[in-house]
């Protein structure tokens, strides 16, 4: 069933779906529904097993889940040293929570991959064998040299992860759509933690940990890598994901939403936001 001219990624839910507050395009949620809500098959029942998927959509889901799992496992490697070196006991406890969350999110992505049989298992084995510096995205091959890096990463890079997860909310593949609510809830801890680390560094300086200058330097280091994570602005993969009802924003739409959300958060802390083209590697 084709879209009406007004329908598009994140358009209001199909008849019978009850919105709760903001609609999907605005970053809100809806009551779970069984129908595809956007793309070229609006109103058709969601796909529930790999066998039901068109070949191109099957390939796309596997690709996206491999990247998703890779980021989760890479993040564990980045955070691990700070389990023993975070400046306060509460910070160490939250670091442990974050590592546990990332492990569960990686497990969730691998469970989806496992449904794809031998193909999925091959990817899982490869993911579990990857070591630091071998990951797909640049942001996950960088180390947390200072506590400021932990704050900037969780505030900025994890926030990109939330946008990626939001894009899957109520997507056309049922098992993936149902995994989103808990993952998004857990990711919120990471964002708040990162922002609080940067805020305390700016306000309290060495009394807490590090200096305002270190916080600013860390933002300049991680902000361009966060923007790169959204991918190429004219990505064909992004377009296909929307057409199939899998994602609801283009890469550039999501990137601009991120910039609009993040800039006031950093500015309120007294941290200068780098230009959106600063030190970019993917545009």
N, C-alpha and C positions, 0 to 999 in steps of 0.2 A: 504494500500500500504506500503510495507516494505521499510526501509531506504536502500540506497546504502551503500556499505562498508565504503565509506568516509564520509557519512552524520552523523551528531551527533548534540548534543545540541549546538546551536549557530553557526551551519554550515552556509555557504553563503545562501542567499535566493533562493527559487525555481525560475525557469525560469519565467521571466516576472516581478519579484520584483526588484525594483531599489534601490541599496544600496546608502546611502548618507554618504560618508566618511568611517569611520570604520564599520566593520560588527558587527553583534550582539554579537559574541563571544568576540570581543574586547571592548564591552561596547558602541558601536555606535547605531544608529537607522536606520530604513529603512522606505521607503514609506509604509503606511498602505496597507496590503494585506488581502485577504479573505481566503487564503490557510494556512494550517498548515505547518510550516517551518522546524520542526524537530521532532524527535521521531518516532514512529512506523506507523504514518499515514501521512507522508509528502505528500503534494499536495492535500489532501482531504480538502473540505471546513471546515472552523472553526465551532465549536459548537456555537450556538447563544442563546439557551434557555436550562434551566435545563432538560426539557423533552427529549432533544436530547442526553444527556450525558450518557455514560456507567455508570453503578451503582458505580463502583469503582472510576471513575473519579469524579462523582458527590460528593461522600463522601469526596474525597480529596480536592475539591474546597471549600466545606463547612468548613472543618477543617482548611485550610489555611486562609480563610477569617475571621473565628472566632479569630484566633491568631492575624491576622493583625489588626482587630478592637480593640481587647483587648489592644494591644500595644499603639494604638492611644489614647484611652480613659485614659489609665494609665499615659501616658506622660502628659496629661492635668493636672492630679492630682499632678504630680511631679513639674510642672512648676508654678502652680497657686500661691504659696506663694511669688514667686519672681516678680510677676506683680507689687507689691508695694515696693519691697526691692532691686531691681536691682540697681546698683550703679549710673547709669546716665539715663537721660530722654530718650536718644536714645535706651539704653539697655531695658528700660521698654516698649518702643514702639515695639521693635523687639520681646520681650517676648510675648506681646499681639498678634503679628502676628503669632508667632509659635503656641500659644494656638489655635488661629482661624484655622490655617492650620491643626493641629492635629484633631480638631473637624470635619472639612470637610472630612479629610481622613477616619475617623471613620464612618462618615455618608456614604461615598462612599462604604466602605466595607459592611455596613449594607444594603445598597440598593441592592447590589449583593445578600446578604443573603436573603433579602425579596423576591426575585424572586423564592426562593426555598420553598415558601408557609409556611405552619404551622411549618415545621421543622426549617426554617430560622427564623421565628418570635420567636420561643422559645429561640433560641440562642441570638437574639437581646435583648429580655427581660432580660436574664441572664447577658449579657454584661453590660447593663445599670444599673444593680443593684450592680455591683462589687464595692467594696471600696478599699482604699489603702491597700496594703499588700496582696490582694487576687488574684493577677494576675498570669498568667501562667509562664512568664519568670522572672528570678531573677532580671535582670537589671531594671525591672519596678516595683519592690517591694522595691526599695531602695530610700531613700530621698535625696534631694539636701540640704545638711547641710550648705555648703559654696558656694559662687559664683563660685569658681573653679569647683565645681561639675556640675554646669550648663554648663560651658565651655567644660569640658571633655565629658559630656554626649552628647551634641549636636555635638561635633567634632567627637566622636567615635561611640557611640551607634546609633545616627541618620544616620551615614555613613553606618552602617550595614543595616539599614532600606532601604537605597538607593540601596544597592546591592540586597536586597530581591525584591524591586520593579523592578529593571533592569532585574531580572531573569524572570519576567512576561511579559516583553516587547514582543509584537506581539505573545503572547502565543495562545494556541489552543482554548481558551474560549473567544469569541469576546467581551462580555461586560467587562471582566477584562482587556483585552488588550487595549481597548479604554480608560480606566480610567487611564492608566499609564502616558501618557505625562504630564498632568497637575500636577499630584502628584509628579512626579520627578522634575518638574520645581520648585515647592514650597519647596521641601525638600532641594534644593540647598542653599536656604537662611539659613537654620538651620546649615548646614555644615560650611559655610563661617563665620557665627556668632560665632560658637563654637571655630573655629581655631583662630579667631581674639581675643576672650576673653582670651584664653590661651597665645597667643602671647603678648598681652598687659600686662598680669600679669607678664610674664617673663621680659619684657623690662622696664616696668614702675613701677612695684611693687605697694606699697601702694599709690603712686600718682594716680594710676587708681583704683585698688581694689585688696586686697590680696597680696600674695608674690609669687616669683618664686617657693619656696618650696611647697606652697599650690597647685600650678599648677602641679608640679611633683607628689605630693601625690595623687591628684585627678586622674591623668592618670593611676597611679598604681592601683587605686581602680576600675576604669571603663574599662580599657583595657581588662582584662581577662573576664569580663562580656560581653563585646562586642564580643570577640572571641567565647564565649559559645553560643551566640545568633544564630550562623550559624547552630547549631545542631550537632548531632553525625556524625562523619566522614563516617561511613559505613551505613548511614540511608537507610532503605528500602523505606521509604516514599519519600526521595529525588530521588531515582532511578526510582520509579514509576512516579513521577512528570515529569521527563525528558522523559520517554517512552511515556507518554501521550501528550507531547508537551506543558506542562504547565510551567515548569521551564527549564532553559537551562544550568545550572551548578549544579554539585553535591555540597553538603555542604562544602566539603574540598576544592574544586576548588574555590568557592567563598571566603572562609576564607583566602586562600593563596593570592588571588587577593587583598583582604582588607589589609593584612599585607604589601604587596609590595607597595600599595598606601599610607598607613598611616605612615609607618616608616620614609620616608624622610620628610614628613610634620612635624612630631614631632621633628626629629633630627635637622631640620633647625631652629626650635624655640629655641633649646638648651635643649629640654626635652629628657631624656633617655627613650628609648622604652623598656618596660619589656620583658623578654623572652616569647615566645609564649606558653610555658607550665606553666607560673607563675600563681598560684592561680586558676587554671582551675577546673571546676566542670563537664564539658561536653567535651568529647574528641572524 
